[in-house]
Amino acid sequence: MPHSHAEESLGANPGDAALNPADSVAMGVPASSAPMDRPKTGTGLFRALRHRAFRLLFVAFLINQTGFWISHISLQGLMVELTNNDTRLNGLLFFTLFLPAFVLAPAAGLAADRFDRKRIVLCCYAGVAITTAFLAACTATGVITPPLLLAIAFAMGITFAFSGPASMAIAANAVTLEDLPSAVSLQSAANNLTRVAGPLLAAPLLATGRFEYSFAIYFLAAAVAGFLTLAMKISRHVPDDDETGIVERLTAGYRHAQDRHPAIPALATVAVLSFFGVSHTVLMPAFAQVVLGNQDYFVLLVAATGIGAMLGALVTGIVKSPPTLERATLSMTAYGVVLAIFAGTSNLTVALVTQFVIGFFYFTIMTSLQTLIQQIVDEGKRGRVMSLFQVAWAGLVPFGSLAMGYLADPIGTPATLRIAALICVGYGGVVSLATRLRKDATHASGTAAESVEHGG
C-alpha cells in the first residue's frame, strides 16, 4: 500500500503531478521505489469498495453517521423545546458541540500522526457511546436542562475532534492512491445519505418529543461501528522520527501545507464557506417557524439539503477531471447566490429547492477540496494537515453559528442569511479570479521561457 499521496512534491514536477496524480515519479517518489505495475488511474465511483478494509470502514461510517444525524437533529429539537426556540441558545449549542474541533484539532492531528489511527477511532466510538447513553438517560428521566445539554454536547464534541483527522487519514490508508478520490467521494456520499435518512428517521421522534430514543439509537450505532472498525486490517502507520518536540511537529505540519500549493488557499476556502455558509443551518429552525410558518418544516429543509449534498458528493466522485481550486471557488459563488434566494423566499417549495441546490454545491466544494488536499500531502504529515482541514471545516462552525444566532436576534433571520450569502459570493468570485490570473501568468511565463530556450 502506498504511503505517499502527493500531487505536488518538493523536488517533483508539479505540472506532471497535477496532470497525473498517480504518477509516482511526478509526485516526488523515487523511481526505484515506485510500483512497477500500478493500475491505471480510474474514475469509477465505487472503486474503493474493492478493498475489504475500506468496505468495513464505509459500513461503519454509514451506520455511525445515521446515528449522528438522528441525534444531531434531536439535539436541536430538544434545545428548541427547552428554550422556546431561542436562536441564541441554538447558536450556543452549535458552539459547544463544535468548539473542541477548533481547539483540539492540532492535538488531534498530531495524535493521528504519532499513534495508531485505528485505535484512536475506536476510542472515539467508545466516547460517543458513553456520552449518548448518559444523554439518553438524562432525557428519559426528565433531568435534562439547557446547561446540562450544552455540557454533554461539549463532551461529544471532544470525541468528534479526535476522530476527525484519524478517520480521514485511515480512509486514505485503507485504499491505494488511484482509489483515493473514490474513497473520499463515497464517504461524503454516505455522510449525506445519512443526512437525509437521519432527519427523516428522527422526524416522528421529534414530533412525539421522544428525544431519548434518538440518543439511544446513536449509542447503538456507535457501538456497531466500533466493532466493524475493530475488524479492519490495515498497515499501521509508522510515524516520522525526524521531529521531537510537539511544537516542532505541529509547525512542520503547517509548513508542509504551505509547501503543497494550493493547500493553504483550499483550506481558506473551506474556512470561509464553513463560517458564513455552513453555519446558516443554525437558523433553520427559526426560519421554518418564523418565515415559513411551521416549525415542522425544519426537518424537511435538512433532508432537502442532505439529498442535494449526497448528489454533489456522488458527482464529484464520477467527474473525470481532477479537482481544482478555481472550480471550487466558482461553485462557492453559486452557493452564495442560491443562499440569497433562500433568504428571500417564504414559499416552502422554493425553500426546499434552494436548500437542495445549496447542499449540492456545499458538498461538491468540500469533497473536491478534501480530495485535492488528501492527494497533495505526504503520509507522515497527513494527520496534521487534515487537522487543519478539520479546523477550517468543523472548527469554525461554532463561531459562525454563535455569530449568526446572536445577529439574527436583532436584525432577523433573513437579513442575517443575506449577509452570509453576500460574503460567499464575494469571496468565491475574488479567489476564482485570482486563481485564473495566476494560472494565466504561470502559463505566459512558461511560454516565454520556452521561446527563449528555443531562440525565439
N, C-alpha and C positions, 0 to 999 in steps of 0.2 A: 504494500500500500504506500503510495507516495506521501512524503511528509513535507512537501513544499508546494503550496498552491500560490504561485506568484505570477502576476501578469506583467508587471514591470519590476525588474530586479536590479539592484545596483550592479553595474558591470554587465548588464544584459542589453539586448536590443529592444527598447520599448516599442518601437514600431512593429517589429515582428511579433512581439508578445501580445500587443493589442489586437493584431490581426488573427493570431492563433494562440490562445491561452494554453492550449495543450502541448505546445512546442516546448520541450524541456530545455533545449539549448537557449531559445529566446527568453525563457524565464530565468536564466542565470544558473540553471542546473548543469553541472559539468557533463559533457557528452559521454564521458566514461561511466557515469552513474545513471544516465537516462535509460529507461526501459527500452529494449530493442523492438519489442512487439507491442507497443502501446496501441490500444484500439483507437480507431479513428473517432474524433470528437463527434458526438451525436447530439441531436436536438430533441430526442424523444422525451416527452414529459415524464414517463414512468420508468426511465432507465435506472434510476436509483433503487427501485424496488427489487432489482435482481440481486441485491446484496442482502443477505439474511439479517445482518446486524442492523441495517437501516430499516428493514421491514419491521423488526421488533421495536425499534425506536419510533418509527412512524405510527404504529398502532398505539404505543404507549402515549405518544404525544396527542393523538386523536382522542383517546379516552380522557386523558387528563384535561385537555383544553375544553372538552364538552362540559366536564365538571366545573372548570374555571368559569366559563361563561354563564352557566346556570347560577353559580354562586355570585359572580360579579353583578349580574342584573339584580339578584336578590339583595345584595349589599346596598345597592342604590335604592331599591324599593323599600327596604327596611328603614333606611335613613329618612326617606321621604315620609314614611308613616310615623316615625318617631319625632320628626321636626316640622310636620305640616308643610313639606316641600320647600324648605329653606335653601335657596341656591347657594348661600354662603357655606352652610354646613355640608351640602353636597360637594362643593368645591374642596372643603377641608377633608372630606372622606377620600377624594382622589389624591389630595396632597399627602396624607398619611400613608396611603396604600403604595404610592409610587416614589415617595421621598427616599426610601432606602436604596432604590435603583440608582439614584443620583449620588448619594453619599457613599455608598458601599461599592459602587461599580469598580473603582480602581482596585480595591482589595479583592473583589470577586474575580476580576480579570487576572490578577497576579496569582490567585489560588488556582485558577484554571490552567495556568502555565507551569505551576510548580507541583501540583498534586494530581492524584488520579481523578480525571474528569468524570468518569463513571461513578466513582464513589461520591463525589460532590453532588451529582444529580440525584443519587439515591437518598442522600441525607436531606436534600431539599424536599423530595417527595414525602419523606417521613415528617419533616417540619410542617408541610401543608396538611397532612393527615391529622397531626396533633392539634393544630390551631383550628381547623374546621370542625373537628369533633367537639372542641371546647365551645366554639361559637354556636354550634347546633344545640348543645346542652343549655347554654345561657338563653338562647332564643326560645327554646321549648318551655323552659321554666319561668319565662317572663322577667328575668332579672336583667335583661339587656337594656342598656341606656346608650345615648349618643357618645359619651366619653368612653365607655367600655367598648363600643363598636369601633371607635377610632383606634383604641389601643390594640385590639385584635387585628384590625386592618394593617396596622404598622408591623405587627409580628408576621403576618402573612407576607407583607412587602419585603421583609428581610429574606425570606426563603426565595422569593422571586428574584431578588437582586443577585443572589449567589448562583441560582440555577441558570440565569440568562447567558453569561459568557460560556459557561461549561457546556450547556446544551447546544449552543450554536457551534462550538468547537467540536463537540463529539459527533455532530451530524457530518461535519467535514471529514472526521476520522473514520466514519462508517462507510464511505464511498471512495471511489477513485476520482481523480481530478476531472476527467471528462464527464463524470456523472454529478459533479457538484451543483451545476445550475439546476438540474432536475431535483436534487435533494432540497435545495433552498426553496424552489417553487412549490414542491409538494408539501413541505412543512407550512409554508404560507397559505397554500390552498386548504390544508387541513385546519389551520387556525381559523380560517374564515368560513369553512363549512361548519365548524363548531360554533362560530359566531352567529350563524343562522339557526342551527339546531338548538343551541343553548337557550337563547331567549324564548324560542317557541316552546321548548320543554318547560321553561320556568314560568311561562305565562299563567297557566292555571294555578300554580303555587302562589304567584303574586296576587292573583285575583282573589284567592281564598285566605291570603295572609299567612300561609304555612311556610314561612321562610326557613324554618328549621329543617324541613325536608330537603330543600335546596343545598344547604350546607352539609347535610348528611350524604347527599349524592356526591358532592365534591370529595368528601372523606373517602368514600369507596373508590372513586375514580383515581385518586392519588395513590391509594394502596395497590390497585391493579396495575397502574402504570409503573410503580416501583418494582413489582415482581417481573414485569416484562423487560424492564431495563436491566434487571439483575441477570436475565438470561442472555443478554447481548455478549458477544465475544468480539472484542476489538483489540488491536495492538495498543498497549499502554504508551501514552505519550512520554517521551524521555525529555525532561526539561533541559534548557541550556545551562551550562555550568560556567559561563564566562562573566556572569554578573553576580555579585554577592549581596549588596545592600538592597533593601526594599525600595528606597527612593531611586536608586540607580536603575533597578529593574522597571519601575514604573516610567521613569524618564525614557528608558530605551524603547518602551512600547510606543510612547508618543512620537519619539524621533523616527521610529520605523514607519509610523503612519505618515509623517511628513515626507519621508523618502519615497513612499509609494503613491505618487500622484496618480489619480485625483482623490486619494482617500480623505484628506482634510476637507476639501470643498464638498465631497459627498456627505461627510459627517455633519458639516454645517447645514447642508440642505435638509438632512434628517432632523436636525435640531429645530430649525425654523418651522418646518411642517408640523413637528410634534407640539411645539409651544403654541402656535397660532391655529393649527388645523385640527390635529387630533384632540386637543383639549376642548374643542367645542362640544364634544359628547357630554360633558358635564352639564350642559344646558338643555339637553334633550328632554328630560322630564318636565322642566319648566316650559319649554317650547310647546310640548304636546298639550299641556294643560292650559296655558295662557293664550297661545296663538292658535292652536288647532282646536281647542275647546274640549279635549278629552284626554285625561292623563293616561288612559289605557293605550293610546296610540304610541306611547313611548316604546313599547316592545316591538311594534310594527316598524318603527323607524330604525331601531337597532338591527332588526332582521333584514330590512332592505339594504342597509349599509353592508351587512355581512355577505349578502348574496353578491353585491357588486364587487366587494373585496375578494371574494373567492374567485370570481371570474377574472379579476385583474391578476391575481397570482397565477392562475392557470395560463392566461395569455402570455405572461412573462416567461413561463416555462416552455411554451410552444414556439415563441418567436425565435427565428434562427440567428438574427443579428445579435452580437454581444451587447450587454447593457452599457449605456453611456451617460455621463453626467448631463449632457445637453438635452437628451430626450427626457430625462427625469425632471429637469427644471422646467421644460416646456409643459410637461404634464402637471407640474405644480401650479403653473399659471392657469391652466384649465380647471384644476381643482378649486382655486380661489374664485374663479368666475361662477362655477356651479354653486359654491357655498354662498355666494352673494345672492343667487337666485333663490336658494333655500331660505335665506334670511328674510326675503321679501314676500314670501307666499304665506297664505293662510289656508290653502287648499291641500287636503290630505294627499290626493293623487300626485300633485306636483311635488309635495314634500317627500313622498316615497320615491318618486323617480329621481329627484335630485340627490337623495341620500344613496340611492343605488349607484349613481354616477360618481358621487364623492367616494364611496367605498372602492369603486373600480380604480380611480386614479390614485387613491391613497396607497393601496397595496401594490399597484403597478410600480409606483415610485419606491416604496420601501423594499419590495422584493428585488427589484433591479439594482438598487444601491447596495443592499446587503450582499447580493451575488457578486457585484463588482468588487466590493471590499474584500470578501472572502477569497476571491481569485488573486488578489494582488498582494496578500500578506504572507509572510513566512510562517511555517508551522510553529516554530518556537516562540513567536510573538502573537500568535492568533488570539489567545485568550485575552491578552491585554488590549489589543486593537478592538476586539469585539466588545470589550467592556466600555470602550469609548463610544461604540455604536449604541450600547445599552444606555449610556448616559444621555446621548443625543435623542434616542427614541423614547424610552420609558422614563428616564431620569428627569426630563424637562416637563413631562406631562403634569406632575403635581403642581409645579409653579404656574404653568399655563392655566390649569384648571382652577387653581385658587384665584388667580388674577381675573379670569372670566367670571367666576362665581361672584366675586365681590363687585366687579364692574357692572354686571347685569342688574345688580340691586338698584343702583341709582339711575342708570340710563336705559335699562330694559334689555331683554334677551336679543331681539332682532338687531338693535344698534350695535351690540357687542359682537354679534356674528358678522356684521358688515365690516367692522374694523378689522377683524381677523382675516376676512376674505381679501380685503384690500392689501394687507401686508403680504399674503401668499401670492397674489397676482404680481405685486411689485418686485418681490424678491425673485420669484421664478423668472420673470421677464429680464431682470438685470443680469442674473447669473447665466442664463441661457445665451444672452447676447455676448457677455464677456467670454464665455466658453467658445462661442463661434468665432469671435475676433481673435482669440488666442490660437485657435486651430488654423485660421487663415494665415496668421502671421508666421506660425511654425512652418506651414506649407510653403509660403513665399520664401522664407529663409532657406529652406531645404532646396527649393528650385534654383535660387540664386547661387548657392554653394555648388550645386551640381553643374550649373552653367560655367562657373569659374574653373571647376575641375576639368571640364572638357574644352577649355579655351574659348568659351562663348562669351 
